[in-house]
Amino acid sequence: MALPAPISRNSYDKINDKILSATTGVANSCMKKPAEKEELLSGSSDIIVSTDGTSKTRGHSFLVGVCTVIGAESGKVIDLDIMCPVM
């Protein structure tokens, strides 16, 4: 098979850093509007939220998981955090 040579680890890390930067910026700007709407609906910067999370493994020793914060008034995701070990 005529497959191209794999990219170097340094190039791979640079590409991943650019993707992380772009997706983080988009995610933050997408969650800013629901947070502002939640403050407007509640009439205060002290808002009521609901949190939910899940992990890849059962029990208390998980390595991969996600946690979300959802506004009680709007039902929109205000924040999220992805937890995974750094390679």
N, C-alpha and C positions, 0 to 999 in steps of 0.2 A: 504494500500500500504506500502511496506517496503522501504521507502526512507531513505537515510542516513541523519544524523543530519546536519544542516547547519554549515558552518565554522564560527569561531568568527570574529568579525569586525577587530581585530588586525591582524589575519592571512590573511584576505581578503585584507587589506591595504598593507601588506608586499608583497603579490603576485602581486598586481597592481603596486607597486613600481618597482618590478623586470621586469615586462612586459614593463613599461614605459621606464626604463633604456635601455633595449634591443632594443626596437623599435626606440628610439631616436638615439641610436648609429648607427643602420642600416640606418635610414633615412639620417642622417648627412653624412655617408660615401657614400651613393648613390647619394646625391646631390653635393658632392665635385667634382666629375669627370666632370659633366656638367658645373659647374662654371669655372673650369680650362679650359675646351674646349671653353667656351664663351670668356674667356680672350685671348686665342690663336687665335680664329677667328677674334676678334676685334682688336688684336694687341696692346691692352692696358688693364690696370686694371680698367680703366673708361669704363664700359660697358653700353649698352643700354638695358633696360629691359621693360617688359610689366607686369602689375599687374592685377589681377582679384580677386574678392572676392564674397562671397555669405553668406547670413545669413538665419537662420531658419524662422525668422519672417520679415514681411515687416516694413518699417519705420526705425527710427533711434534708437529705444530701443531694440536691439537684445541681446540675451543671448548666442546663439550658432552660430558660423560662422567659415569660413575658408578663408584665403587669400593666394594666390600663386604669386610668382615672376618667370617670364619666360624670358629666354634670347632671345633677338631679333634675333641674328644670328643663334643660334642652335635650337631654339624652344623647349628647354628642361627646365624642372622645376629646378630652382636654389635654391629656398627657399620656405617654406610654414609655415604658422602659423595657429593653430587651437585655437579658442577662445571659452572657455566655463567656466561657473562658477565653483569654487571649492566647493565640497560638504562639 
